[in-house]
Amino acid sequence: MAKDILYRVAFHNHGRVYEVYCSSVSTSALWGFLEIAGMVFDSGDAVVIDPTEEKIREEFADVEVLHVPLHGVLRVEQVRRKGKAMIRDRESGEKVTPFPLTPPVRPNT
């Protein structure tokens, strides 16, 4: 029984660093691009859902093949098991959450 190959790909996207997991990475037919296909996400039936991974899942929901410019790719790693897909700030490396961590301030009425 052949073991499925899994890749973790980190790339720049709109000032942020995305880390996604996929089953296929290759040179694209589009000159200067890397082709990422078969994106892998958690099943979504867990009790605790990571909002960052959920945002990535929604953003790439209808994507069959993602073509990323080669100059935007930071690294491609073949991994044994899937971790958390995430979005990080390009400068600080801090994990970016899709919602504010502090509640909004209500004006005094």
PDB file as gemmi writes it, atoms N, CA and C in Angstrom:
CRYST1    1.000    1.000    1.000  90.00  90.00  90.00 P 1                      
ATOM      1  N   MET A   1       0.847  -1.180   0.000  1.00  0.00           N  
ATOM      2  CA  MET A   1       0.000   0.000   0.000  1.00  0.00           C  
ATOM      3  C   MET A   1       0.893   1.244   0.000  1.00  0.00           C  
ATOM      4  N   ALA A   2       0.743   2.073  -0.997  1.00  0.00           N  
ATOM      5  CA  ALA A   2       1.546   3.288  -1.113  1.00  0.00           C  
ATOM      6  C   ALA A   2       1.046   4.346  -0.138  1.00  0.00           C  
ATOM      7  N   LYS A   3       1.977   5.011   0.500  1.00  0.00           N  
ATOM      8  CA  LYS A   3       1.620   6.068   1.437  1.00  0.00           C  
ATOM      9  C   LYS A   3       1.377   7.359   0.671  1.00  0.00           C  
ATOM     10  N   ASP A   4       0.313   8.087   1.041  1.00  0.00           N  
ATOM     11  CA  ASP A   4       0.011   9.352   0.381  1.00  0.00           C  
ATOM     12  C   ASP A   4       1.085  10.380   0.733  1.00  0.00           C  
ATOM     13  N   ILE A   5       1.511  11.119  -0.268  1.00  0.00           N  
ATOM     14  CA  ILE A   5       2.515  12.163  -0.069  1.00  0.00           C  
ATOM     15  C   ILE A   5       1.794  13.455   0.289  1.00  0.00           C  
ATOM     16  N   LEU A   6       2.327  14.175   1.262  1.00  0.00           N  
ATOM     17  CA  LEU A   6       1.722  15.412   1.725  1.00  0.00           C  
ATOM     18  C   LEU A   6       2.798  16.499   1.772  1.00  0.00           C  
ATOM     19  N   TYR A   7       2.442  17.692   1.294  1.00  0.00           N  
ATOM     20  CA  TYR A   7       3.365  18.825   1.260  1.00  0.00           C  
ATOM     21  C   TYR A   7       2.815  19.982   2.087  1.00  0.00           C  
ATOM     22  N   ARG A   8       3.729  20.732   2.711  1.00  0.00           N  
ATOM     23  CA  ARG A   8       3.389  22.005   3.345  1.00  0.00           C  
ATOM     24  C   ARG A   8       4.064  23.074   2.497  1.00  0.00           C  
ATOM     25  N   VAL A   9       3.264  24.043   2.012  1.00  0.00           N  
ATOM     26  CA  VAL A   9       3.780  25.097   1.148  1.00  0.00           C  
ATOM     27  C   VAL A   9       3.540  26.439   1.830  1.00  0.00           C  
ATOM     28  N   ALA A  10       4.591  27.241   1.945  1.00  0.00           N  
ATOM     29  CA  ALA A  10       4.494  28.591   2.503  1.00  0.00           C  
ATOM     30  C   ALA A  10       4.739  29.584   1.379  1.00  0.00           C  
ATOM     31  N   PHE A  11       3.826  30.572   1.256  1.00  0.00           N  
ATOM     32  CA  PHE A  11       3.952  31.566   0.193  1.00  0.00           C  
ATOM     33  C   PHE A  11       3.372  32.908   0.638  1.00  0.00           C  
ATOM     34  N   HIS A  12       3.857  33.982  -0.001  1.00  0.00           N  
ATOM     35  CA  HIS A  12       3.354  35.328   0.258  1.00  0.00           C  
ATOM     36  C   HIS A  12       2.041  35.541  -0.475  1.00  0.00           C  
ATOM     37  N   ASN A  13       1.079  36.192   0.207  1.00  0.00           N  
ATOM     38  CA  ASN A  13      -0.199  36.534  -0.406  1.00  0.00           C  
ATOM     39  C   ASN A  13      -0.730  37.800   0.256  1.00  0.00           C  
ATOM     40  N   HIS A  14      -0.723  38.914  -0.449  1.00  0.00           N  
ATOM     41  CA  HIS A  14      -1.245  40.195   0.031  1.00  0.00           C  
ATOM     42  C   HIS A  14      -0.650  40.616   1.381  1.00  0.00           C  
ATOM     43  N   GLY A  15       0.668  40.562   1.494  1.00  0.00           N  
ATOM     44  CA  GLY A  15       1.344  41.025   2.705  1.00  0.00           C  
ATOM     45  C   GLY A  15       1.326  40.036   3.855  1.00  0.00           C  
ATOM     46  N   ARG A  16       0.840  38.847   3.616  1.00  0.00           N  
ATOM     47  CA  ARG A  16       0.810  37.825   4.652  1.00  0.00           C  
ATOM     48  C   ARG A  16       1.473  36.556   4.136  1.00  0.00           C  
ATOM     49  N   VAL A  17       1.841  35.676   5.043  1.00  0.00           N  
ATOM     50  CA  VAL A  17       2.428  34.394   4.678  1.00  0.00           C  
ATOM     51  C   VAL A  17       1.388  33.307   4.947  1.00  0.00           C  
ATOM     52  N   TYR A  18       1.030  32.584   3.904  1.00  0.00           N  
ATOM     53  CA  TYR A  18       0.078  31.483   4.015  1.00  0.00           C  
ATOM     54  C   TYR A  18       0.850  30.178   4.077  1.00  0.00           C  
ATOM     55  N   GLU A  19       0.432  29.287   4.968  1.00  0.00           N  
ATOM     56  CA  GLU A  19       0.966  27.930   5.022  1.00  0.00           C  
ATOM     57  C   GLU A  19      -0.196  26.983   4.786  1.00  0.00           C  
ATOM     58  N   VAL A  20      -0.146  26.237   3.690  1.00  0.00           N  
ATOM     59  CA  VAL A  20      -1.223  25.311   3.349  1.00  0.00           C  
ATOM     60  C   VAL A  20      -0.643  23.916   3.141  1.00  0.00           C  
ATOM     61  N   TYR A  21      -1.504  22.931   3.240  1.00  0.00           N  
ATOM     62  CA  TYR A  21      -1.125  21.536   3.017  1.00  0.00           C  
ATOM     63  C   TYR A  21      -1.808  21.049   1.754  1.00  0.00           C  
ATOM     64  N   CYS A  22      -1.081  20.270   0.954  1.00  0.00           N  
ATOM     65  CA  CYS A  22      -1.628  19.787  -0.308  1.00  0.00           C  
ATOM     66  C   CYS A  22      -1.009  18.446  -0.680  1.00  0.00           C  
ATOM     67  N   SER A  23      -1.622  17.800  -1.652  1.00  0.00           N  
ATOM     68  CA  SER A  23      -1.134  16.484  -2.074  1.00  0.00           C  
ATOM     69  C   SER A  23      -0.279  16.540  -3.329  1.00  0.00           C  
ATOM     70  N   SER A  24      -0.246  17.698  -4.001  1.00  0.00           N  
ATOM     71  CA  SER A  24       0.515  17.796  -5.248  1.00  0.00           C  
ATOM     72  C   SER A  24       1.123  19.185  -5.407  1.00  0.00           C  
ATOM     73  N   VAL A  25       2.416  19.210  -5.715  1.00  0.00           N  
ATOM     74  CA  VAL A  25       3.129  20.449  -6.014  1.00  0.00           C  
ATOM     75  C   VAL A  25       3.976  20.193  -7.252  1.00  0.00           C  
ATOM     76  N   SER A  26       3.879  21.097  -8.236  1.00  0.00           N  
ATOM     77  CA  SER A  26       4.677  20.927  -9.451  1.00  0.00           C  
ATOM     78  C   SER A  26       4.868  22.271 -10.134  1.00  0.00           C  
ATOM     79  N   THR A  27       5.735  22.277 -11.122  1.00  0.00           N  
ATOM     80  CA  THR A  27       5.924  23.464 -11.932  1.00  0.00           C  
ATOM     81  C   THR A  27       4.684  23.641 -12.793  1.00  0.00           C  
ATOM     82  N   SER A  28       4.173  24.843 -12.834  1.00  0.00           N  
ATOM     83  CA  SER A  28       2.944  25.123 -13.574  1.00  0.00           C  
ATOM     84  C   SER A  28       3.216  25.234 -15.074  1.00  0.00           C  
ATOM     85  N   ALA A  29       2.182  25.014 -15.852  1.00  0.00           N  
ATOM     86  CA  ALA A  29       2.266  25.249 -17.294  1.00  0.00           C  
ATOM     87  C   ALA A  29       2.346  26.753 -17.574  1.00  0.00           C  
ATOM     88  N   LEU A  30       1.935  27.557 -16.601  1.00  0.00           N  
ATOM     89  CA  LEU A  30       2.084  29.011 -16.690  1.00  0.00           C  
ATOM     90  C   LEU A  30       3.516  29.349 -16.301  1.00  0.00           C  
ATOM     91  N   TRP A  31       4.247  29.984 -17.171  1.00  0.00           N  
ATOM     92  CA  TRP A  31       5.656  30.269 -16.935  1.00  0.00           C  
ATOM     93  C   TRP A  31       5.834  31.120 -15.680  1.00  0.00           C  
ATOM     94  N   GLY A  32       6.705  30.697 -14.763  1.00  0.00           N  
ATOM     95  CA  GLY A  32       7.021  31.460 -13.565  1.00  0.00           C  
ATOM     96  C   GLY A  32       6.094  31.202 -12.392  1.00  0.00           C  
ATOM     97  N   PHE A  33       5.307  30.133 -12.450  1.00  0.00           N  
ATOM     98  CA  PHE A  33       4.378  29.826 -11.380  1.00  0.00           C  
ATOM     99  C   PHE A  33       4.585  28.407 -10.856  1.00  0.00           C  
ATOM    100  N   LEU A  34       4.204  28.208  -9.596  1.00  0.00           N  
ATOM    101  CA  LEU A  34       4.188  26.894  -8.975  1.00  0.00           C  
ATOM    102  C   LEU A  34       2.731  26.461  -8.874  1.00  0.00           C  
ATOM    103  N   GLU A  35       2.459  25.207  -9.187  1.00  0.00           N  
ATOM    104  CA  GLU A  35       1.097  24.683  -9.179  1.00  0.00           C  
ATOM    105  C   GLU A  35       0.868  23.887  -7.893  1.00  0.00           C  
ATOM    106  N   ILE A  36      -0.141  24.290  -7.127  1.00  0.00           N  
ATOM    107  CA  ILE A  36      -0.502  23.619  -5.879  1.00  0.00           C  
ATOM    108  C   ILE A  36      -1.898  23.036  -6.067  1.00  0.00           C  
ATOM    109  N   ALA A  37      -2.032  21.716  -5.880  1.00  0.00           N  
ATOM    110  CA  ALA A  37      -3.327  21.060  -6.081  1.00  0.00           C  
ATOM    111  C   ALA A  37      -3.607  20.097  -4.937  1.00  0.00           C  
ATOM    112  N   GLY A  38      -4.876  19.750  -4.787  1.00  0.00           N  
ATOM    113  CA  GLY A  38      -5.283  18.800  -3.754  1.00  0.00           C  
ATOM    114  C   GLY A  38      -5.088  19.338  -2.359  1.00  0.00           C  
ATOM    115  N   MET A  39      -5.565  20.566  -2.097  1.00  0.00           N  
ATOM    116  CA  MET A  39      -5.407  21.152  -0.765  1.00  0.00           C  
ATOM    117  C   MET A  39      -6.129  20.303   0.269  1.00  0.00           C  
ATOM    118  N   VAL A  40      -5.470  20.131   1.414  1.00  0.00           N  
ATOM    119  CA  VAL A  40      -5.983  19.278   2.482  1.00  0.00           C  
ATOM    120  C   VAL A  40      -6.327  20.152   3.683  1.00  0.00           C  
ATOM    121  N   PHE A  41      -7.559  19.993   4.186  1.00  0.00           N  
ATOM    122  CA  PHE A  41      -8.018  20.727   5.363  1.00  0.00           C  
ATOM    123  C   PHE A  41      -8.560  19.741   6.381  1.00  0.00           C  
ATOM    124  N   ASP A  42      -8.714  20.206   7.636  1.00  0.00           N  
ATOM    125  CA  ASP A  42      -9.339  19.363   8.651  1.00  0.00           C  
ATOM    126  C   ASP A  42     -10.763  19.069   8.221  1.00  0.00           C  
ATOM    127  N   SER A  43     -11.323  18.000   8.749  1.00  0.00           N  
ATOM    128  CA  SER A  43     -12.663  17.569   8.341  1.00  0.00           C  
ATOM    129  C   SER A  43     -13.747  18.563   8.727  1.00  0.00           C  
ATOM    130  N   GLY A  44     -13.521  19.380   9.739  1.00  0.00           N  
ATOM    131  CA  GLY A  44     -14.511  20.393  10.118  1.00  0.00           C  
ATOM    132  C   GLY A  44     -15.524  19.894  11.124  1.00  0.00           C  
ATOM    133  N   ASP A  45     -15.416  18.643  11.563  1.00  0.00           N  
ATOM    134  CA  ASP A  45     -16.366  18.111  12.529  1.00  0.00           C  
ATOM    135  C   ASP A  45     -15.807  18.100  13.951  1.00  0.00           C  
ATOM    136  N   ALA A  46     -14.699  18.792  14.158  1.00  0.00           N  
ATOM    137  CA  ALA A  46     -14.091  18.864  15.484  1.00  0.00           C  
ATOM    138  C   ALA A  46     -14.873  19.812  16.380  1.00  0.00           C  
ATOM    139  N   VAL A  47     -14.726  19.636  17.685  1.00  0.00           N  
ATOM    140  CA  VAL A  47     -15.411  20.495  18.650  1.00  0.00           C  
ATOM    141  C   VAL A  47     -14.832  21.908  18.602  1.00  0.00           C  
ATOM    142  N   VAL A  48     -13.500  22.012  18.541  1.00  0.00           N  
ATOM    143  CA  VAL A  48     -12.832  23.307  18.468  1.00  0.00           C  
ATOM    144  C   VAL A  48     -12.370  23.522  17.034  1.00  0.00           C  
ATOM    145  N   ILE A  49     -12.800  24.630  16.442  1.00  0.00           N  
ATOM    146  CA  ILE A  49     -12.446  24.946  15.064  1.00  0.00           C  
ATOM    147  C   ILE A  49     -11.485  26.123  15.065  1.00  0.00           C  
ATOM    148  N   ASP A  50     -10.359  25.970  14.377  1.00  0.00           N  
ATOM    149  CA  ASP A  50      -9.375  27.039  14.266  1.00  0.00           C  
ATOM    150  C   ASP A  50      -9.903  28.068  13.268  1.00  0.00           C  
ATOM    151  N   PRO A  51     -10.143  29.319  13.684  1.00  0.00           N  
ATOM    152  CA  PRO A  51     -10.707  30.321  12.775  1.00  0.00           C  
ATOM    153  C   PRO A  51      -9.802  30.649  11.596  1.00  0.00           C  
ATOM    154  N   THR A  52      -8.489  30.558  11.783  1.00  0.00           N  
ATOM    155  CA  THR A  52      -7.566  30.844  10.685  1.00  0.00           C  
ATOM    156  C   THR A  52      -7.670  29.780   9.606  1.00  0.00           C  
ATOM    157  N   GLU A  53      -7.695  28.517  10.012  1.00  0.00           N  
ATOM    158  CA  GLU A  53      -7.829  27.436   9.030  1.00  0.00           C  
ATOM    159  C   GLU A  53      -9.189  27.506   8.337  1.00  0.00           C  
ATOM    160  N   GLU A  54     -10.216  27.895   9.076  1.00  0.00           N  
ATOM    161  CA  GLU A  54     -11.547  28.035   8.481  1.00  0.00           C  
ATOM    162  C   GLU A  54     -11.551  29.143   7.425  1.00  0.00           C  
ATOM    163  N   LYS A  55     -10.821  30.247   7.683  1.00  0.00           N  
ATOM    164  CA  LYS A  55     -10.728  31.340   6.703  1.00  0.00           C  
ATOM    165  C   LYS A  55     -10.019  30.867   5.441  1.00  0.00           C  
ATOM    166  N   ILE A  56      -8.940  30.100   5.595  1.00  0.00           N  
ATOM    167  CA  ILE A  56      -8.219  29.581   4.434  1.00  0.00           C  
ATOM    168  C   ILE A  56      -9.111  28.624   3.658  1.00  0.00           C  
ATOM    169  N   ARG A  57      -9.849  27.773   4.367  1.00  0.00           N  
ATOM    170  CA  ARG A  57     -10.755  26.829   3.709  1.00  0.00           C  
ATOM    171  C   ARG A  57     -11.811  27.575   2.882  1.00  0.00           C  
ATOM    172  N   GLU A  58     -12.378  28.649   3.437  1.00  0.00           N  
ATOM    173  CA  GLU A  58     -13.376  29.437   2.714  1.00  0.00           C  
ATOM    174  C   GLU A  58     -12.757  30.155   1.522  1.00  0.00           C  
ATOM    175  N   GLU A  59     -11.551  30.690   1.698  1.00  0.00           N  
ATOM    176  CA  GLU A  59     -10.889  31.431   0.621  1.00  0.00           C  
ATOM    177  C   GLU A  59     -10.576  30.528  -0.572  1.00  0.00           C  
ATOM    178  N   PHE A  60     -10.173  29.302  -0.310  1.00  0.00           N  
ATOM    179  CA  PHE A  60      -9.791  28.384  -1.379  1.00  0.00           C  
ATOM    180  C   PHE A  60     -10.825  27.278  -1.611  1.00  0.00           C  
ATOM    181  N   ALA A  61     -12.071  27.506  -1.219  1.00  0.00           N  
ATOM    182  CA  ALA A  61     -13.119  26.483  -1.294  1.00  0.00           C  
ATOM    183  C   ALA A  61     -13.324  25.936  -2.707  1.00  0.00           C  
ATOM    184  N   ASP A  62     -13.374  26.786  -3.707  1.00  0.00           N  
ATOM    185  CA  ASP A  62     -13.665  26.356  -5.069  1.00  0.00           C  
ATOM    186  C   ASP A  62     -12.416  26.237  -5.935  1.00  0.00           C  
ATOM    187  N   VAL A  63     -11.251  26.292  -5.325  1.00  0.00           N  
ATOM    188  CA  VAL A  63      -9.996  26.251  -6.076  1.00  0.00           C  
ATOM    189  C   VAL A  63      -9.591  24.803  -6.310  1.00  0.00           C  
ATOM    190  N   GLU A  64      -9.418  24.443  -7.581  1.00  0.00           N  
ATOM    191  CA  GLU A  64      -8.934  23.110  -7.920  1.00  0.00           C  
ATOM    192  C   GLU A  64      -7.407  23.102  -7.969  1.00  0.00           C  
ATOM    193  N   VAL A  65      -6.838  24.116  -8.621  1.00  0.00           N  
ATOM    194  CA  VAL A  65      -5.388  24.252  -8.738  1.00  0.00           C  
ATOM    195  C   VAL A  65      -5.035  25.708  -8.456  1.00  0.00           C  
ATOM    196  N   LEU A  66      -4.092  25.921  -7.564  1.00  0.00           N  
ATOM    197  CA  LEU A  66      -3.633  27.259  -7.216  1.00  0.00           C  
ATOM    198  C   LEU A  66      -2.286  27.486  -7.882  1.00  0.00           C  
ATOM    199  N   HIS A  67      -2.165  28.565  -8.647  1.00  0.00           N  
ATOM    200  CA  HIS A  67      -0.909  28.924  -9.306  1.00  0.00           C  
ATOM    201  C   HIS A  67      -0.303  30.091  -8.530  1.00  0.00           C  
ATOM    202  N   VAL A  68       0.827  29.834  -7.878  1.00  0.00           N  
ATOM    203  CA  VAL A  68       1.490  30.838  -7.050  1.00  0.00           C  
ATOM    204  C   VAL A  68       2.763  31.280  -7.771  1.00  0.00           C  
ATOM    205  N   PRO A  69       3.012  32.608  -7.881  1.00  0.00           N  
ATOM    206  CA  PRO A  69       4.249  33.069  -8.518  1.00  0.00           C  
ATOM    207  C   PRO A  69       5.469  32.512  -7.792  1.00  0.00           C  
ATOM    208  N   LEU A  70       6.463  32.066  -8.555  1.00  0.00           N  
ATOM    209  CA  LEU A  70       7.659  31.472  -7.959  1.00  0.00           C  
ATOM    210  C   LEU A  70       8.352  32.419  -6.979  1.00  0.00           C  
ATOM    211  N   HIS A  71       8.349  33.723  -7.276  1.00  0.00           N  
ATOM    212  CA  HIS A  71       9.022  34.665  -6.379  1.00  0.00           C  
ATOM    213  C   HIS A  71       8.271  34.842  -5.060  1.00  0.00           C  
ATOM    214  N   GLY A  72       7.029  34.351  -4.964  1.00  0.00           N  
ATOM    215  CA  GLY A  72       6.260  34.439  -3.728  1.00  0.00           C  
ATOM    216  C   GLY A  72       6.368  33.196  -2.856  1.00  0.00           C  
ATOM    217  N   VAL A  73       6.952  32.135  -3.389  1.00  0.00           N  
ATOM    218  CA  VAL A  73       7.068  30.881  -2.636  1.00  0.00           C  
ATOM    219  C   VAL A  73       8.247  30.970  -1.675  1.00  0.00           C  
ATOM    220  N   LEU A  74       7.993  30.675  -0.403  1.00  0.00           N  
ATOM    221  CA  LEU A  74       9.056  30.696   0.603  1.00  0.00           C  
ATOM    222  C   LEU A  74       9.682  29.326   0.780  1.00  0.00           C  
ATOM    223  N   ARG A  75       8.844  28.290   0.841  1.00  0.00           N  
ATOM    224  CA  ARG A  75       9.375  26.944   0.995  1.00  0.00           C  
ATOM    225  C   ARG A  75       8.311  25.908   0.665  1.00  0.00           C  
ATOM    226  N   VAL A  76       8.789  24.744   0.258  1.00  0.00           N  
ATOM    227  CA  VAL A  76       7.950  23.575   0.002  1.00  0.00           C  
ATOM    228  C   VAL A  76       8.574  22.433   0.780  1.00  0.00           C  
ATOM    229  N   GLU A  77       7.796  21.802   1.649  1.00  0.00           N  
ATOM    230  CA  GLU A  77       8.305  20.714   2.475  1.00  0.00           C  
ATOM    231  C   GLU A  77       7.425  19.483   2.317  1.00  0.00           C  
ATOM    232  N   GLN A  78       8.037  18.336   2.190  1.00  0.00           N  
ATOM    233  CA  GLN A  78       7.281  17.092   2.223  1.00  0.00           C  
ATOM    234  C   GLN A  78       7.203  16.686   3.690  1.00  0.00           C  
ATOM    235  N   VAL A  79       5.985  16.489   4.202  1.00  0.00           N  
ATOM    236  CA  VAL A  79       5.785  16.209   5.622  1.00  0.00           C  
ATOM    237  C   VAL A  79       5.120  14.848   5.818  1.00  0.00           C  
ATOM    238  N   ARG A  80       5.241  14.329   7.029  1.00  0.00           N  
ATOM    239  CA  ARG A  80       4.637  13.027   7.338  1.00  0.00           C  
ATOM    240  C   ARG A  80       3.165  13.140   7.670  1.00  0.00           C  
ATOM    241  N   ARG A  81       2.796  14.223   8.366  1.00  0.00           N  
ATOM    242  CA  ARG A  81       1.390  14.398   8.734  1.00  0.00           C  
ATOM    243  C   ARG A  81       0.993  15.857   8.666  1.00  0.00           C  
ATOM    244  N   LYS A  82      -0.278  16.076   8.559  1.00  0.00           N  
ATOM    245  CA  LYS A  82      -0.819  17.420   8.411  1.00  0.00           C  
ATOM    246  C   LYS A  82      -0.811  18.155   9.746  1.00  0.00           C  
ATOM    247  N   GLY A  83      -0.452  19.426   9.683  1.00  0.00           N  
ATOM    248  CA  GLY A  83      -0.542  20.312  10.837  1.00  0.00           C  
ATOM    249  C   GLY A  83      -1.652  21.323  10.583  1.00  0.00           C  
ATOM    250  N   LYS A  84      -1.604  22.424  11.270  1.00  0.00           N  
ATOM    251  CA  LYS A  84      -2.605  23.485  11.097  1.00  0.00           C  
ATOM    252  C   LYS A  84      -2.213  24.389   9.937  1.00  0.00           C  
ATOM    253  N   ALA A  85      -3.138  24.605   9.017  1.00  0.00           N  
ATOM    254  CA  ALA A  85      -2.933  25.620   7.987  1.00  0.00           C  
ATOM    255  C   ALA A  85      -3.034  26.970   8.690  1.00  0.00           C  
ATOM    256  N   MET A  86      -2.209  27.923   8.298  1.00  0.00           N  
ATOM    257  CA  MET A  86      -2.244  29.198   9.006  1.00  0.00           C  
ATOM    258  C   MET A  86      -1.870  30.372   8.117  1.00  0.00           C  
ATOM    259  N   ILE A  87      -2.208  31.542   8.625  1.00  0.00           N  
ATOM    260  CA  ILE A  87      -1.847  32.801   7.986  1.00  0.00           C  
ATOM    261  C   ILE A  87      -1.010  33.566   9.009  1.00  0.00           C  
ATOM    262  N   ARG A  88       0.166  34.019   8.581  1.00  0.00           N  
ATOM    263  CA  ARG A  88       1.048  34.782   9.463  1.00  0.00           C  
ATOM    264  C   ARG A  88       1.310  36.158   8.873  1.00  0.00           C  
ATOM    265  N   ASP A  89       1.575  37.116   9.761  1.00  0.00           N  
ATOM    266  CA  ASP A  89       1.981  38.441   9.321  1.00  0.00           C  
ATOM    267  C   ASP A  89       3.378  38.323   8.721  1.00  0.00           C  
ATOM    268  N   ARG A  90       3.588  38.971   7.588  1.00  0.00           N  
ATOM    269  CA  ARG A  90       4.862  38.849   6.884  1.00  0.00           C  
ATOM    270  C   ARG A  90       6.022  39.406   7.694  1.00  0.00           C  
ATOM    271  N   GLU A  91       5.818  40.512   8.383  1.00  0.00           N  
ATOM    272  CA  GLU A  91       6.905  41.174   9.106  1.00  0.00           C  
ATOM    273  C   GLU A  91       7.195  40.518  10.451  1.00  0.00           C  
ATOM    274  N   SER A  92       6.165  40.350  11.278  1.00  0.00           N  
ATOM    275  CA  SER A  92       6.381  39.872  12.644  1.00  0.00           C  
ATOM    276  C   SER A  92       6.357  38.356  12.770  1.00  0.00           C  
ATOM    277  N   GLY A  93       5.717  37.668  11.833  1.00  0.00           N  
ATOM    278  CA  GLY A  93       5.593  36.221  11.927  1.00  0.00           C  
ATOM    279  C   GLY A  93       4.474  35.779  12.857  1.00  0.00           C  
ATOM    280  N   GLU A  94       3.756  36.750  13.433  1.00  0.00           N  
ATOM    281  CA  GLU A  94       2.641  36.444  14.328  1.00  0.00           C  
ATOM    282  C   GLU A  94       1.490  35.834  13.548  1.00  0.00           C  
ATOM    283  N   LYS A  95       0.798  34.887  14.165  1.00  0.00           N  
ATOM    284  CA  LYS A  95      -0.368  34.278  13.546  1.00  0.00           C  
ATOM    285  C   LYS A  95      -1.470  35.322  13.438  1.00  0.00           C  
ATOM    286  N   VAL A  96      -2.107  35.407  12.278  1.00  0.00           N  
ATOM    287  CA  VAL A  96      -3.169  36.375  12.036  1.00  0.00           C  
ATOM    288  C   VAL A  96      -4.503  35.679  12.230  1.00  0.00           C  
ATOM    289  N   THR A  97      -5.356  36.261  13.063  1.00  0.00           N  
ATOM    290  CA  THR A  97      -6.688  35.701  13.237  1.00  0.00           C  
ATOM    291  C   THR A  97      -7.675  36.532  12.434  1.00  0.00           C  
ATOM    292  N   PRO A  98      -8.721  35.927  11.891  1.00  0.00           N  
ATOM    293  CA  PRO A  98      -9.648  36.665  11.047  1.00  0.00           C  
ATOM    294  C   PRO A  98     -10.617  37.557  11.808  1.00  0.00           C  
ATOM    295  N   PHE A  99     -10.557  37.583  13.118  1.00  0.00           N  
ATOM    296  CA  PHE A  99     -11.416  38.462  13.888  1.00  0.00           C  
ATOM    297  C   PHE A  99     -10.594  39.125  14.979  1.00  0.00           C  
ATOM    298  N   PRO A 100     -11.034  40.317  15.469  1.00  0.00           N  
ATOM    299  CA  PRO A 100     -10.244  41.016  16.481  1.00  0.00           C  
ATOM    300  C   PRO A 100     -10.214  40.243  17.798  1.00  0.00           C  
ATOM    301  N   LEU A 101      -9.070  40.311  18.486  1.00  0.00           N  
ATOM    302  CA  LEU A 101      -8.940  39.627  19.765  1.00  0.00           C  
ATOM    303  C   LEU A 101      -9.547  40.419  20.909  1.00  0.00           C  
ATOM    304  N   THR A 102      -9.582  41.735  20.780  1.00  0.00           N  
ATOM    305  CA  THR A 102     -10.178  42.562  21.825  1.00  0.00           C  
ATOM    306  C   THR A 102     -11.556  43.009  21.388  1.00  0.00           C  
ATOM    307  N   PRO A 103     -12.522  43.049  22.312  1.00  0.00           N  
ATOM    308  CA  PRO A 103     -13.868  43.475  21.931  1.00  0.00           C  
ATOM    309  C   PRO A 103     -13.886  44.966  21.583  1.00  0.00           C  
ATOM    310  N   PRO A 104     -14.818  45.369  20.735  1.00  0.00           N  
ATOM    311  CA  PRO A 104     -14.909  46.796  20.393  1.00  0.00           C  
ATOM    312  C   PRO A 104     -15.316  47.615  21.612  1.00  0.00           C  
ATOM    313  N   VAL A 105     -14.858  48.851  21.649  1.00  0.00           N  
ATOM    314  CA  VAL A 105     -15.180  49.759  22.744  1.00  0.00           C  
ATOM    315  C   VAL A 105     -16.518  50.409  22.453  1.00  0.00           C  
ATOM    316  N   ARG A 106     -17.413  50.349  23.424  1.00  0.00           N  
ATOM    317  CA  ARG A 106     -18.731  50.976  23.249  1.00  0.00           C  
ATOM    318  C   ARG A 106     -18.672  52.423  23.748  1.00  0.00           C  
ATOM    319  N   PRO A 107     -19.225  53.331  22.966  1.00  0.00           N  
ATOM    320  CA  PRO A 107     -19.241  54.735  23.419  1.00  0.00           C  
ATOM    321  C   PRO A 107     -20.218  54.893  24.588  1.00  0.00           C  
ATOM    322  N   ASN A 108     -19.880  55.813  25.483  1.00  0.00           N  
ATOM    323  CA  ASN A 108     -20.776  56.087  26.611  1.00  0.00           C  
ATOM    324  C   ASN A 108     -22.019  56.793  26.109  1.00  0.00           C  
ATOM    325  N   THR A 109     -23.170  56.307  26.521  1.00  0.00           N  
ATOM    326  CA  THR A 109     -24.438  56.941  26.103  1.00  0.00           C  
ATOM    327  C   THR A 109     -25.171  57.503  27.248  1.00  0.00           C  
TER     328      THR A 109                                                      
END                                                                             
